[in-house]
Amino acid sequence: MKFLKNQRGTVLLEFAVMFPIYIAVLLGIINLALLLNNSIVAQAASRDAANAVAVTGNVSKGIQKGRETIDIGGLGGNATVSVDTPGVGVDRVNGTVNYQTPVVAPGVGFFLGGKPWDNQVTLREQTSYYVEYRNRTHYNRPTATCVSCSCSGGCGN
């Protein structure tokens, strides 16, 4: 029974078993933080782009605002910003940001819609804004009628 009392390699064995698990958890935490940061920056960029178009009606200005937010947030040049063009009868404008984010931990790409061995996945953030009335350009607006005399176009009788 001398074999059972000798425990000289136990610590090394425990380290060898736990070290890969520790590294996997650490890489997962780093990857989660990176994904959340990129998601927050992309959401802000889509929100800024859609808001600029909803307020001004200018699509190029909205895309420019989205690109500025991406550059400030450090998302990089692999992100694309697109915004719907407000037209007649359009009540909402969608701002969309497609971006690629790195995957540090192996297998995480599978949970984000990619393959387990992918080192980057493409994600998308979208925001919708209500278009301000002056940029909708409705042609079928009701004509104003007076309350007192029911004439149209003001009280000219």
C-alpha positions as CSV (number, residue, x, y, z in Angstrom):
1,M,0.0,0.0,0.0
2,K,3.0,2.3,-0.3
3,F,1.8,3.2,-3.8
4,L,-1.4,4.9,-2.4
5,K,0.6,7.0,0.1
6,N,2.9,8.6,-2.5
7,Q,1.2,11.7,-3.8
8,R,4.2,13.5,-5.3
9,G,2.7,14.3,-8.8
10,T,-0.8,15.2,-7.7
11,V,-0.4,19.0,-7.9
12,L,1.2,18.7,-11.4
13,L,-1.7,16.5,-12.6
14,E,-4.3,18.9,-11.2
15,F,-2.6,21.8,-12.9
16,A,-2.4,20.0,-16.2
17,V,-6.2,19.3,-16.1
18,M,-7.3,22.7,-14.9
19,F,-5.0,24.9,-17.0
20,P,-6.8,24.4,-20.4
21,I,-10.2,25.0,-18.7
22,Y,-8.8,28.2,-17.1
23,I,-7.5,29.5,-20.4
24,A,-10.8,28.7,-22.2
25,V,-12.7,30.6,-19.6
26,L,-10.3,33.6,-19.8
27,L,-10.5,33.7,-23.6
28,G,-14.3,33.5,-23.4
29,I,-14.4,36.5,-21.1
30,I,-12.1,38.5,-23.4
31,N,-14.2,37.5,-26.4
32,L,-17.4,38.5,-24.7
33,A,-16.0,41.9,-23.7
34,L,-14.8,42.5,-27.3
35,L,-18.2,41.5,-28.8
36,L,-20.1,43.7,-26.4
37,N,-17.9,46.7,-27.1
38,N,-18.3,46.2,-30.9
39,S,-22.0,45.8,-30.6
40,I,-22.4,49.0,-28.5
41,V,-20.3,51.0,-31.1
42,A,-22.3,49.5,-34.0
43,Q,-25.6,50.3,-32.3
44,A,-24.5,53.9,-31.7
45,A,-23.4,54.2,-35.3
46,S,-26.7,52.9,-36.7
47,R,-28.7,55.1,-34.3
48,D,-26.7,58.3,-35.3
49,A,-27.0,57.5,-39.0
50,A,-30.8,56.9,-38.8
51,N,-31.3,59.9,-36.6
52,A,-29.4,62.2,-38.9
53,V,-31.5,61.1,-41.9
54,A,-34.8,61.2,-40.0
55,V,-34.1,64.8,-39.0
56,T,-32.4,66.3,-42.1
57,G,-33.6,64.0,-44.9
58,N,-30.0,63.8,-46.2
59,V,-28.8,60.2,-46.6
60,S,-25.2,61.1,-47.3
61,K,-25.0,63.1,-44.1
62,G,-26.5,60.2,-42.2
63,I,-23.9,57.8,-43.5
64,Q,-21.2,60.3,-42.7
65,K,-22.4,60.5,-39.1
66,G,-22.4,56.7,-38.8
67,R,-18.9,56.5,-40.2
68,E,-17.7,59.1,-37.7
69,T,-19.2,57.1,-34.8
70,I,-17.5,54.0,-36.1
71,D,-14.2,55.7,-36.3
72,I,-14.5,57.3,-32.8
73,G,-15.5,53.9,-31.3
74,G,-12.6,52.1,-33.0
75,L,-14.7,49.5,-34.8
76,G,-12.5,49.8,-37.8
77,G,-12.8,50.0,-41.6
78,N,-14.5,46.6,-42.0
79,A,-17.9,48.1,-41.0
80,T,-20.5,49.3,-43.5
81,V,-23.2,51.9,-42.8
82,S,-26.4,52.0,-44.8
83,V,-29.6,54.1,-44.4
84,D,-33.0,53.9,-46.1
85,T,-33.9,56.9,-48.3
86,P,-36.9,58.7,-46.9
87,G,-39.6,59.0,-49.6
88,V,-43.2,59.9,-50.0
89,G,-45.3,58.2,-47.4
90,V,-42.3,56.7,-45.5
91,D,-42.8,57.0,-41.8
92,R,-39.6,55.3,-40.6
93,V,-35.9,55.2,-41.6
94,N,-33.7,52.2,-40.9
95,G,-30.0,52.6,-40.2
96,T,-28.0,49.4,-40.6
97,V,-24.4,48.7,-39.7
98,N,-22.8,45.4,-40.8
99,Y,-19.4,44.7,-39.2
100,Q,-16.9,41.9,-38.7
101,T,-15.7,41.1,-35.2
102,P,-12.9,38.8,-34.3
103,V,-13.5,35.6,-32.4
104,V,-10.8,34.9,-29.9
105,A,-12.1,31.7,-28.2
106,P,-12.4,28.7,-30.4
107,G,-15.9,27.5,-31.1
108,V,-17.6,30.8,-30.2
109,G,-18.2,31.6,-33.9
110,F,-20.7,28.8,-34.0
111,F,-22.9,30.5,-31.5
112,L,-22.8,33.7,-33.5
113,G,-24.0,32.2,-36.8
114,G,-20.6,31.2,-38.2
115,K,-18.6,28.1,-38.2
116,P,-16.7,26.8,-35.1
117,W,-13.3,27.4,-36.7
118,D,-14.0,30.9,-38.0
119,N,-11.7,33.6,-36.6
120,Q,-14.2,36.4,-37.6
121,V,-18.0,36.6,-37.8
122,T,-20.2,39.2,-39.5
123,L,-22.8,40.8,-37.3
124,R,-25.5,43.4,-37.9
125,E,-27.1,46.1,-35.9
126,Q,-30.2,48.0,-37.0
127,T,-32.1,51.0,-35.7
128,S,-35.3,52.5,-36.8
129,Y,-36.3,56.2,-36.4
130,Y,-39.6,58.0,-37.0
131,V,-39.1,60.5,-39.9
132,E,-39.9,64.1,-39.0
133,Y,-43.0,65.4,-40.7
134,R,-41.1,68.0,-42.8
135,N,-39.0,65.3,-44.5
136,R,-41.9,63.0,-45.4
137,T,-43.2,65.1,-48.3
138,H,-46.8,63.8,-48.3
139,Y,-48.8,65.0,-51.3
140,N,-52.1,63.8,-49.9
141,R,-52.2,66.1,-46.9
142,P,-55.7,67.2,-45.9
143,T,-56.5,70.8,-46.7
144,A,-57.1,73.1,-43.7
145,T,-60.8,73.9,-43.0
146,C,-62.1,76.7,-40.8
147,V,-64.0,75.8,-37.8
148,S,-66.3,78.8,-37.9
149,C,-67.3,78.9,-41.6
150,S,-66.0,75.5,-43.0
151,C,-64.2,77.1,-45.9
152,S,-60.9,75.6,-47.0
153,G,-57.6,77.3,-47.0
154,G,-58.2,79.8,-44.2
155,C,-61.0,82.2,-43.4
156,G,-61.3,84.1,-46.6
157,N,-65.0,83.4,-47.0
